[in-house]
Amino acid sequence: MGIEHRQYRQSFLPTQVVELRQICFTPGRVFEPGKYIAGDLPDIAFEMGLVDALPPVRGKNAEIRDKKRSK
């Protein structure tokens, strides 16, 4: 039996962009895999371990953000 990695809703800011790894069915909506704002996803997606944090931004976008902060 493998170790299951779960992220809980409290691990994310409500405005943080996260990745839904698998399809998530709710009585009112079907959530396709992709990027979502954490506050837009249902609790069950977090409870089932379907949500992951996105890796930090790398490359030119990160460099631009760092230059703006240093000014």
N, C-alpha and C positions, 0 to 999 in steps of 0.2 A: 504494500500500500504506500503510495507516494505522499509526500508532504504537500498540503494544499496552501497556496499563498492567497490570502484574502486581504483586500483593502476595504476599510469601512468608511462610510460617508463622513465621519468625523475626521478622517485623515486628509480631507480635501477642503479647500475653501469653496464656498458656493459658486464663485465666479471662475474657478480653475478649470482649464480645458483638460479633459481626461479621454482615455480611449476605451470604448466598449468593444471587447474582443469577440463576443458572440451575440447572436440575435437574442433579444429579450422580449418576451410576450407579456403584456399586461392586459387586463380586461378592456381597457380603453384604447390601447395603442400597441403597435409593434415597433420596437427600436432595432434598427439595422446596425451592424457593426460599423464603427467609425468614431470620429471625434465629437464630443459633446461637452457642454458646460455641466459641471458636476451637479449643480442645482436643478438641471432639467431632467436628470435621470431618476427613475423610481428607486426606492429603498431596496427593492428585491434584487436589482442589478448588483448592488454593493454586497448584499447578504449572500448572493450566490457566487461571488468572486469573479464576476464578469468584467469588472472595471480595473484598469491599470492607470497609473500616472504616466504621463508622457515624459520621455527623457528630456534633459535640459537642451536648450537651443545651442547649436554649434555652428561655426562657420561665420560667414559675413554678417548674418543677422545679429549674432552675439557681439561681434566687433563694433557694429554700428551702435548698439545699445550701450556698450561700455564707453564709447566716445561721447555720447550724449550725456552720460552721468558725470564724466570728468570735467565738462565745461562749466 
